[in-house]
Amino acid sequence: MTMNAAGGRRRPPTIHDVAREAGVSRGTVSRVLNGGHYVSPAAQEAVNAAIRRTGYVVNRHARSLITGRSDSIGFLLTEPQEKLFEDPNFNVLLRCCTQALAAHDIPLLLMLAGTQDERRRITRYITAGHVDGVLLVSSHSADPVAEQLHEAGVPLVQCGKPMGRGTKVSYVAADDRDGARDMMRHLLSLGRRRIGMVNGPVDTPGGVDRLAGYKEVLTEAGLEIDERLIVSGDWGRASGEAGAERLLAQAPDLDAVFVASDLMAQGVLAALQRAGRRVPQDIAVGGFDDSPAALASSPELTTIRQPWDRISAEMVRVLLAQIGGEDPAAVILPTELVKREST
């Protein structure tokens, strides 16, 4: 803050104060604030040091009038609102994306659009320019939001592979298929041969690729793919519980279950306990995600770790690059088998 001429109330520091403190022109300060293009490293460091000393804060409204940007990013979840609170993966992703954007001094706006009406309203809001780009989470094959935003020219990065879209949409994903293969090979290495699967929705990329990995390893091992051993849920705990009950009814001789999410695996464990099946002695259980649900389970879940911090950082990096004019990009990150008590 700076004193006024009368020695009264201190006024907020301005870009002129920063320029005077740094010993550079106002134009140099402006270029640093708008990305640092055509600024020497020494001048950039001098400006950043002056900003810290003066306590200067960017007037985002004024800058948006000049640049035509909102200086904010949308985090769009196209699922029912309760999923945000039920599924720990969404909370982890939201937190990590917020932290990654904070390093660039960019706020993240949470947008929930679980119904068609909500999606229409949110799409209008986004295409009106209220955010500079969108991080899209949990898109189903029948969900038109990504296509609509892409056609409107909105920079967009999806978490997970796009499904059934002819247009090029940027995405960042864990290698779901390879993670499923790792879990299946682990279960087979323990001598399990009647391995059931509680899959996620088959209109999501995770549901498609994790099921493909399950089937590939069975074929690789010379085992029959028995459709009675495959059921689907909606990623939620209750659907995992219902799925396990169906598996026990359809294939009472199963000796392992690969579950496509840790949250569903919690439901599987509850159903097996109720049926008197011991884990892992009678039936081994493997999950997917390595979310907080894996450690909260009893026994603790063997699972496939998704690198949420890297996924978040890459989503932010790709989106900011796209906002800066770069072409869409695709990033696939490796997963990791984490062995715990359930196998």
N, C-alpha and C positions, 0 to 999 in steps of 0.2 A: 504494500500500500504506500501511496505517496501523499505528502502533505500538500494542501492547496495553498494558493498564494497568501491567504489570510491566516494561515497556520491553524485552520480549523480541521474539519473532518477529513480523514485520509481517503483519497480516491483509489480505486483499483489500478494497478499498473497497466500501462498500455504497451502496444507494440513499439511505440517511440521510446519508452523507457527501456525496453529490452535492447533496442538497437543502440541507444546511448551507452548502456551498461556493457554491451559486448564490443563496442567500438566498430560497428558495421553499419551498413545502410539499412533503412526500413525494408527495402526490397529484398535484401539478403535474409532478414528475419522472416519475411513472408514466404520466401522459397523454402526455408527450413520447415516452417509450419505446414507447408503443403507437399512435403515428401522429400525435401532435401536435394532436388534436382539442380544441377549446375552450381553446387555449393562445395567449396573445398572442405576437406575434413577438419582443418583448423578452424575455419569460420563456423562450421556446424557445431563443433564442440564449444566454441565461445558463446554461441547463441543459446545452446542448451544449458550452459552454466549460468548465463544471465537470466534465463527463465527460472531456474531454481532459486537464484538469489533474490530476484524481484517478486517471486510468487505469481508471475503472470499466468492467467488462465485464458485459454482460447475462447472467444465468443463464437460458439458454434452456429448460432443463428445468423450472425453477420457473415461468417465464412460460407455457410450454405447458400446465401444469396449470391455470393461471388462465384463459387465453384459449381453450383447446381446439384450438390450432394447433400444428403441428410446427415452424414457422419455417424450412421448407426447401421446395425446389421440385424436382420430378423432370424430368430430360431423358430422354425415352423414345425410343429408336431401335428401330423394328420391322423391322430388317434383320439378316441374318447378321452375327455379330461381326466377321468379317474386313472387312466393308464400312467399319467405323469407321476402319480403318487404311489401306484402299486408296483410299477416296474422300476427297479433301482438303476437299470441301464440308462434310462432317460435322464435321471437326475445326475448321474456321473457325467454323461455327455454334456448336459447343460452347464454344469459347473466347470468342466474342463474348457469348453468353448468360451465361456465368460472370461476365464483366466487368460486364455490365449489372446483374446481381443483386448483385454485390459493392458497388455504389453504395448498395444498400438494406440491406447487411449480412445478406444471405440466401444460404446455401450452396446449391449445385446438386448433386443426386445423379444420376449417370449410371446409366441402366437400359437393358440390352440385352435385347431379346426377339425373336429371329429365328425361333423355332419356336412351334408351338401350345402346347406345355407351358410354355415360358418366358413366353408371353403370359398364360397362365392364372395362373401364379405371381405375375407382376408385377402383374396386375390385382387379385388378392387383397391384395397388399401395399399398393397405392395406396388401394384402397377401405377398408382398415382404418385410414386416417388418418395414415399415416407421412409423407406429404407434403401440403402445402396445395393444390397444383395441379400440372399437368403441361404441359410443352412437348413436343408430339408431333412426331416427325420421320419422314418417309418412310413414309407410310401408303398402302397399296394399297387398291383398291376392295373386295377381298374380306376386308380386315382388319377384324375386329369391335371392336378395342380402343377406338377413339374413341367408338363408339356405346355400348359397355358403360360406359365411364367417364362419359360424358354422362348416361346414364340413372341412374347411381349418384350423381349430383349433384357430381361432382368437377370443379372449375374446370379448363378445358382450352383450350389454344390450339394449333392445328395449323400447321405450316410447309407452306404450299401449300393449295390449295383442297380441301375435302372432296369426295369423289366418291360419288354415289348415296346420300346420307343425307338423310332427310326432316327430321331434327332440326337445330336451329341450333347449329352448333359454331363457335366463334371461330377465325379463321385469319388469317395474314399471309402474303402471297405476292408474288413478283415478277410482273410482267405478262408471262407466258411467251408468250402469243400475239402481243403487240405486239413483243416481242424477236425472235421468229422472223420476223415480217414485216420488221423492220428488216434482219436478216441476208439474207433473200431479196432484198430490193430492192437491197441493196449488191452481191450477186453478179450480179444482172441488170444493174446499172449498169456492170459490168465487161465486158459483152458475153457472159456465160455464159448458155447456154440449155438445156443438158442437165444439170440440177442434180439430183443424187441426194440422198437423206436417210437418215442412220443415226439413227433415232429411239430414244427410251428406251422402257421398258415402257408399253404402252397401257392398263394398269390403274392408272397414276399420273397425277396432274393435269398434271405437266410433259410427259409423253408425249402426252397428249390435246391440250393447248393448243399445244405447239410444232408438232405435226403439222398442226393446224388452220391455224396461221399460214403454214406452208409451202404448203399447198394454196390458201389464199386469195390469196396473191400470184401464184402461177402462173395462177390463174383471172383475176385482175385484169390480168395481162399478156397474156391471150389464149393461154396455152400449155396444152397437154394435160397432164392429170395421168396420168402413166404409172406404174402400180403396180410395174413392174419396177425403178423408180428409188427405191423405198421399202423399207427393211429396218428391223428393230428389234433393239436390244440390251438390255442390263440395266444400263446406265450405266457398266459396267466397261471397262477397256482392252482385254481380250481379245475382248469382244463387238464392240467397234469394229473391231478387226482382222478378225474373221470377217465383219462386215457389209460392209466395204470389198471383201473378196474376192468376196462374193456380188454386189455391185454391178458390179464389173469383169466378172464372168462373164455377168451378165444384160444389162448395158448398157455394152459396151466403149467406146462413143463419149461417155461422160459427160465433162463439162468442169468440174464443180464438185461439191462435196459439202457439204451443211449437216449438221453433226453435233450432236446434242442435248445433248452434254456434252463438256467439254474432255478428260476422261479417256478417253472413247471416241474422241475426235479423235486422241489420241496413237496409239491402235491403228490408226486409219485412215491416218495418216502412215506408220506402219511398213509397212503392207500396200502402199501406193502406191509407197514406195521400193523394196520388194522386187520389185514388178511393173515397175520401170523408168519410172514416171510421175513427172515433175518437178512440184514444188509451189512456186510457183503457176503456172508456165509452162504445164504440160499440164492440171493439175487444181487449181483453187482450193479451199481448205478453210476452212470457218468453223465455230467451236465455239460453246459456250454455257456461261456461268458466270463466266468470268474468274477461274478458280481458279489456284492455283500451277502446275497442270499446263500452263496456257496459256503461261507464260513458260519452263517447262522443256522445251517442245517445240522441235523443229528442223525447219522454221523456226518462229519464235514465232507463236502462233495469233492470227489475227483472231477476235474472239469477242464475245459479248453479256455485259456485266457485270451480275451480280446484286448489289444493294447489301446484302451480308451484314451489315454493321454496323447498318444501318437496320432490316433484317428482324429481327435479334436484339433490338434495342432496342424495337421495336414489339411483338414477341412478349411480352417481359417486361412492358412497359407495359400491354398488354391483359390479360394474365393477372393482374397485381396488381390492376388495376381490377375484374376479375371476382371475385377473392377478396374484394375490398372491397364487393361487392354490386351492381356494375354489370352491365348486360345484355351478352350476347355481342356481339362486333363483328367486322367484316371489314375488312382493310386490304390494298390492292393498291398496290405500289410500282413506279415506272417503272424500266426497264432502260436500258442505254446501249451503243451499238455502239462497240467498241474496235478500231481498224484496226492490224494488224501485218503481218508478212511473208508469211503463208500465203495472202493473197489479192492 
